[in-house]
């Protein structure tokens, strides 16, 4: 699957390698491209999507609309050397000067390409440190040694890596670049919440490092107090069927709607009908979905975990709750629904933060400075 790039180009060619399924990597890439287009900087852009999930249609369409050459390489679960070799071959075909690696499990073939062809390697770490397994720490260790630049999304994430590797940490090659989004198209008005009928929503991959089961438990409590309340879950993943069965078991099929994977533009439209954004998770690096909720003027309830509590402040920009605590989620919903002044205060604060810290144009220029 390819789209020719007819744009007038600079001598530098950049290839982003990222996960094919729904998630933060794809959102960051699309925001990066939006920032590039706004910058007018003449670079030739390529993308390689890789993973066990099918290529998200929105990513492919975004590449076509932006005249970016791209390909999708499917991977079998577990060790799959053949697909890794295909990534290496694709890099040789594209011959980029700079490779930006988001899918860090490909560090070995990508590093080998960059080393043998004298190219620049930039590695972006997306996975929360507390959720990494032994193999993922191996990939991080190799990235520390073999990349030209390492990108971390927050200072807190960087500090954790420093503690882990101590004196071996190559501080000179590290940069902090926060994720950004294209802030255009989000509704700006702060609307009141109708106690008789309101909607809670979450945007995320349906995987075990998220806490959607607790969100469903909380919805059971919320719907008893507010009979008109609804829950929208956007995304797809390995636990989708389990979550649907859990909803049915609790008799919440009329209260909970699974929307699957939708486009970024559709996410903006769905956010318009949400009254509260709830992000239930066991850990994050820097959540693009939370940034989208901030830009869309939604009061936010989120898990009080690393990668979230450094991004949002309790009772200033969100209500933070412990993981696996449906009662606390209910209490947070009551606090927001019953106190409009409080809800408007946290929304006002988060919108300011979104434009100050998480703009796609600023993000792209920070990357471009490394080229």
C-alpha positions as CSV (number, residue, x, y, z in Angstrom):
1,X,0.0,0.0,0.0
2,X,1.7,3.2,-1.1
3,X,1.0,6.8,-2.0
4,X,3.4,8.7,-4.2
5,X,4.8,12.0,-2.8
6,X,4.8,14.7,-5.5
7,X,5.5,17.5,-3.1
8,X,8.6,19.7,-3.8
9,X,11.2,18.3,-1.3
10,X,14.3,19.2,0.5
11,X,17.2,16.8,0.3
12,X,16.3,15.4,3.8
13,X,13.9,12.5,3.9
14,X,12.3,11.5,7.2
15,X,10.6,8.1,7.8
16,X,8.4,7.5,10.9
17,X,8.0,3.9,12.0
18,X,5.0,3.3,14.2
19,X,2.4,0.9,15.4
20,X,-0.4,0.1,12.9
21,X,-3.3,0.0,15.4
22,X,-5.1,2.6,17.4
23,X,-3.0,4.4,20.0
24,X,-0.9,7.3,21.0
25,X,1.8,6.6,18.3
26,X,-0.6,7.2,15.5
27,X,-2.0,10.3,17.1
28,X,1.5,11.7,17.6
29,X,2.4,11.0,14.0
30,X,-0.7,12.7,12.6
31,X,-0.1,15.7,14.8
32,X,3.6,15.7,13.7
33,X,2.4,15.8,10.0
34,X,0.0,18.6,10.8
35,X,2.8,20.6,12.3
36,X,5.1,19.9,9.3
37,X,2.4,21.1,6.9
38,X,1.9,24.3,8.8
39,X,5.6,24.9,9.0
40,X,6.1,24.9,5.2
41,X,9.5,23.2,5.8
42,X,10.4,21.2,2.7
43,X,11.0,17.7,3.9
44,X,10.1,14.4,2.2
45,X,8.0,12.3,4.6
46,X,7.6,8.6,4.7
47,X,5.8,6.2,7.1
48,X,6.0,2.5,7.9
49,X,3.1,1.1,9.9
50,X,3.9,-2.2,11.7
51,X,2.0,-4.5,14.1
52,X,-0.4,-7.3,14.7
53,X,-3.4,-5.1,14.2
54,X,-4.6,-4.0,10.7
55,X,-3.6,-0.5,9.6
56,X,-6.1,2.0,11.0
57,X,-8.0,3.5,8.0
58,X,-7.6,7.0,9.3
59,X,-3.8,6.7,9.3
60,X,-3.8,5.6,5.7
61,X,-6.2,8.4,4.6
62,X,-4.1,10.9,6.5
63,X,-1.0,9.9,4.6
64,X,-2.8,10.0,1.3
65,X,-4.2,13.5,2.0
66,X,-0.8,14.7,3.0
67,X,1.0,13.1,0.0
68,X,3.1,10.8,2.2
69,X,4.6,7.6,0.9
70,X,3.6,4.9,3.3
71,X,3.5,1.1,3.7
72,X,1.9,-1.4,6.2
73,X,3.9,-4.5,7.4
74,X,1.9,-7.0,9.4
75,X,3.5,-8.9,12.3
76,X,2.7,-12.2,13.8
77,X,2.3,-12.3,17.6
78,X,5.5,-13.1,19.4
79,X,8.9,-13.1,17.8
80,X,8.6,-12.5,14.0
81,X,12.0,-12.0,12.3
82,X,10.5,-12.1,8.8
83,X,8.4,-9.0,9.4
84,X,11.4,-7.2,11.0
85,X,13.5,-8.0,7.9
86,X,10.7,-6.6,5.7
87,X,11.0,-3.3,7.7
88,X,14.7,-3.2,7.0
89,X,14.1,-3.9,3.3
90,X,11.5,-1.1,3.2
91,X,13.9,1.3,4.8
92,X,16.5,0.5,2.1
93,X,13.9,1.2,-0.5
94,X,12.8,4.5,0.9
95,X,16.4,5.4,1.8
96,X,15.5,8.1,4.5
97,X,18.2,10.3,6.0
98,X,16.4,10.4,9.3
99,X,14.4,7.5,10.9
100,X,12.0,8.4,13.8
101,X,11.3,5.1,15.6
102,X,8.1,5.0,17.7
103,X,7.7,1.2,17.6
104,X,10.8,0.5,19.8
105,X,10.6,-3.3,19.4
106,X,12.1,-2.7,16.0
107,X,15.3,-1.1,17.4
108,X,17.6,-3.8,16.1
109,X,16.7,-3.8,12.3
110,X,16.3,0.0,12.3
111,X,19.6,0.6,14.1
112,X,21.3,-1.8,11.7
113,X,19.9,0.1,8.7
114,X,21.0,3.5,10.1
115,X,24.5,2.2,11.0
116,X,25.2,0.5,7.7
117,X,23.8,3.5,5.7
118,X,25.1,6.3,7.9
119,X,21.7,7.6,8.7
120,X,20.3,9.4,11.8
121,X,18.2,7.5,14.3
122,X,15.7,9.2,16.6
123,X,13.9,7.0,19.1
124,X,10.7,8.1,20.8
125,X,9.7,6.3,23.9
126,X,5.9,6.0,24.3
127,X,5.4,3.1,26.8
128,X,5.0,4.0,30.5
129,X,8.1,2.8,32.4
130,X,6.0,1.2,35.2
131,X,4.3,-1.0,32.5
132,X,7.4,-2.2,30.7
133,X,8.3,-5.9,30.8
134,X,11.9,-7.3,30.8
135,X,12.1,-7.4,27.0
136,X,10.9,-3.7,26.7
137,X,13.7,-2.7,29.1
138,X,16.1,-4.5,26.8
139,X,14.9,-2.4,23.9
140,X,15.2,0.8,26.0
141,X,18.8,-0.2,26.9
142,X,19.7,-0.7,23.2
143,X,18.1,2.6,22.3
144,X,20.2,4.4,24.8
145,X,23.3,3.1,23.2
146,X,22.5,3.1,19.5
147,X,20.3,6.1,18.8
148,X,21.5,9.6,17.9
149,X,18.7,11.1,19.9
150,X,16.3,9.8,22.5
151,X,12.9,11.6,22.9
152,X,11.1,11.4,26.2
153,X,7.7,13.0,26.5
154,X,8.0,14.3,30.1
155,X,10.6,15.3,32.6
156,X,9.2,12.8,35.1
157,X,9.7,10.0,32.5
158,X,13.3,11.1,31.9
159,X,14.0,11.1,35.7
160,X,12.8,7.5,36.0
161,X,15.1,6.4,33.2
162,X,18.1,8.2,34.8
163,X,17.5,6.4,38.1
164,X,17.2,3.1,36.2
165,X,20.5,3.4,34.3
166,X,22.5,5.7,36.5
167,X,26.0,6.6,35.2
168,X,25.4,4.8,31.9
169,X,22.7,7.3,31.0
170,X,23.7,9.3,27.8
171,X,22.2,12.6,28.9
172,X,23.7,14.6,25.9
173,X,21.5,12.8,23.4
174,X,18.2,13.2,25.3
175,X,15.5,15.7,24.5
176,X,12.1,16.3,26.1
177,X,9.4,16.8,23.5
178,X,5.8,16.7,24.7
179,X,3.1,15.3,22.4
180,X,1.0,17.8,20.7
181,X,-2.2,17.8,18.7
182,X,-3.7,19.9,16.0
183,X,-5.9,22.2,18.1
184,X,-8.1,23.3,15.3
185,X,-11.7,22.1,15.2
186,X,-12.4,21.6,18.9
187,X,-15.5,23.2,20.4
188,X,-14.5,26.1,22.6
189,X,-17.7,26.7,24.7
190,X,-18.1,25.3,28.2
191,X,-21.5,23.8,28.4
192,X,-23.5,23.0,31.5
193,X,-24.3,19.4,32.4
194,X,-27.9,18.2,32.5
195,X,-28.3,16.0,35.6
196,X,-31.2,14.2,34.0
197,X,-29.2,13.1,30.9
198,X,-25.4,13.3,30.4
199,X,-22.7,11.3,28.7
200,X,-19.4,10.1,30.0
201,X,-16.7,9.0,27.5
202,X,-13.3,7.4,27.2
203,X,-11.0,7.1,24.1
204,X,-8.3,4.4,24.4
205,X,-7.1,1.1,23.1
206,X,-9.0,-1.8,24.8
207,X,-6.1,-3.5,26.4
208,X,-5.2,-4.7,29.9
209,X,-3.0,-1.7,30.8
210,X,-6.2,0.4,30.8
211,X,-8.9,0.2,33.5
212,X,-12.1,0.0,31.5
213,X,-13.5,-2.7,33.7
214,X,-13.5,-0.3,36.7
215,X,-15.1,2.3,34.5
216,X,-17.9,-0.1,33.8
217,X,-18.3,-0.9,37.5
218,X,-18.5,2.8,38.1
219,X,-21.2,3.2,35.4
220,X,-23.3,0.6,37.3
221,X,-23.2,2.9,40.3
222,X,-23.6,6.1,38.4
223,X,-26.7,4.9,36.5
224,X,-28.4,4.1,39.8
225,X,-28.0,7.7,40.9
226,X,-28.4,9.3,37.5
227,X,-30.8,7.1,35.4
228,X,-30.2,9.1,32.3
229,X,-26.4,8.8,32.3
230,X,-24.7,7.0,29.4
231,X,-21.1,5.8,28.7
232,X,-19.3,5.8,25.4
233,X,-16.2,3.8,24.9
234,X,-14.1,4.6,21.8
235,X,-11.4,2.2,20.6
236,X,-10.6,-1.4,19.9
237,X,-8.2,-4.1,21.2
238,X,-7.7,-7.5,22.6
239,X,-10.2,-7.2,25.5
240,X,-13.1,-5.7,23.5
241,X,-15.2,-8.9,23.6
242,X,-14.5,-9.4,27.4
243,X,-15.6,-5.8,28.1
244,X,-18.8,-6.3,26.0
245,X,-19.6,-9.5,27.9
246,X,-19.0,-7.7,31.2
247,X,-21.4,-5.0,30.3
248,X,-24.0,-7.5,29.3
249,X,-23.5,-9.5,32.5
250,X,-24.2,-6.3,34.6
251,X,-27.3,-5.5,32.5
252,X,-25.8,-2.2,31.2
253,X,-26.2,-2.9,27.5
254,X,-28.6,0.1,27.2
255,X,-26.2,2.3,29.1
256,X,-22.8,1.6,27.5
257,X,-22.0,2.0,23.8
258,X,-18.8,0.6,22.2
259,X,-18.0,2.7,19.1
260,X,-14.8,0.9,18.0
261,X,-12.1,2.7,16.0
262,X,-13.2,6.0,14.6
263,X,-11.3,8.7,12.8
264,X,-9.6,11.7,14.5
265,X,-12.2,14.0,13.1
266,X,-15.0,11.7,14.3
267,X,-13.4,11.8,17.8
268,X,-13.7,15.5,17.8
269,X,-17.4,15.2,16.9
270,X,-18.1,12.6,19.6
271,X,-16.2,14.8,22.2
272,X,-18.8,17.5,21.4
273,X,-21.6,15.3,22.8
274,X,-19.6,14.1,25.8
275,X,-20.3,15.9,29.1
276,X,-17.4,14.4,31.1
277,X,-14.2,12.7,29.9
278,X,-13.1,9.8,32.1
279,X,-9.6,8.2,31.5
280,X,-9.3,5.0,33.5
281,X,-5.7,3.6,33.2
282,X,-3.0,1.9,35.2
283,X,-0.3,4.2,33.7
284,X,0.5,6.5,30.8
285,X,3.5,8.3,29.3
286,X,1.6,11.3,27.9
287,X,-2.0,10.6,26.8
288,X,-3.1,12.2,23.6
289,X,-6.8,11.4,24.4
290,X,-6.5,13.5,27.6
291,X,-5.0,16.4,25.5
292,X,-8.0,16.1,23.1
293,X,-10.4,16.2,26.0
294,X,-8.6,19.3,27.4
295,X,-8.9,21.0,24.0
296,X,-12.5,20.1,23.7
297,X,-13.4,21.8,27.0
298,X,-14.5,18.7,28.9
299,X,-14.2,18.3,32.6
300,X,-11.9,15.4,33.2
301,X,-11.8,12.5,35.7
302,X,-8.7,10.4,35.5
303,X,-6.8,7.7,37.3
304,X,-4.3,9.0,39.8
305,X,-1.2,7.3,38.3
306,X,2.1,8.1,36.8
307,X,1.8,9.8,33.4
308,X,-1.5,11.3,34.4
309,X,-0.9,13.0,37.8
310,X,2.1,14.9,36.4
311,X,-0.1,16.1,33.6
312,X,-3.2,17.0,35.5
313,X,-3.5,18.6,39.0
314,X,-6.1,17.5,41.5
315,X,-9.1,19.9,41.7
316,X,-7.3,22.3,39.3
317,X,-7.4,20.7,35.9
318,X,-9.1,17.3,36.8
319,X,-10.5,15.1,39.5
320,X,-8.0,12.3,40.1
321,X,-9.2,9.0,41.5
322,X,-7.4,5.8,42.6
323,X,-7.3,2.8,40.2
324,X,-9.9,0.1,40.7
325,X,-12.1,2.4,42.7
326,X,-15.6,2.7,41.1
327,X,-16.9,4.5,44.2
328,X,-14.4,7.3,43.9
329,X,-15.3,7.7,40.2
330,X,-19.0,8.0,41.3
331,X,-18.0,10.7,43.8
332,X,-16.0,12.5,41.2
333,X,-19.0,12.5,38.8
334,X,-21.2,13.9,41.5
335,X,-18.7,16.6,42.2
336,X,-18.7,17.7,38.6
337,X,-22.4,17.3,37.8
338,X,-23.6,19.0,41.0
339,X,-21.1,21.9,41.0
340,X,-21.1,23.8,37.7
341,X,-18.7,26.4,39.0
342,X,-16.1,23.8,39.9
343,X,-16.6,22.1,36.5
344,X,-16.1,25.3,34.6
345,X,-13.0,26.1,36.6
346,X,-11.2,22.9,35.7
347,X,-12.3,23.2,32.1
348,X,-10.9,26.7,31.8
349,X,-7.6,25.6,33.3
350,X,-7.2,22.6,31.0
351,X,-7.9,24.5,27.8
352,X,-5.2,27.0,28.7
353,X,-2.8,24.2,29.3
354,X,-3.7,22.5,26.0
355,X,-2.7,25.6,24.0
356,X,0.3,26.5,26.1
357,X,1.9,23.0,26.2
358,X,0.4,20.6,23.7
359,X,0.3,22.4,20.3
360,X,1.3,20.3,17.2
361,X,3.2,23.1,15.6
362,X,5.5,23.5,18.6
363,X,6.0,19.7,18.7
364,X,7.0,19.5,15.1
365,X,9.5,22.4,15.4
366,X,11.1,20.7,18.3
367,X,11.6,17.6,16.2
368,X,12.8,19.6,13.2
369,X,15.5,21.2,15.3
370,X,17.2,17.8,15.5
371,X,17.4,17.4,11.7
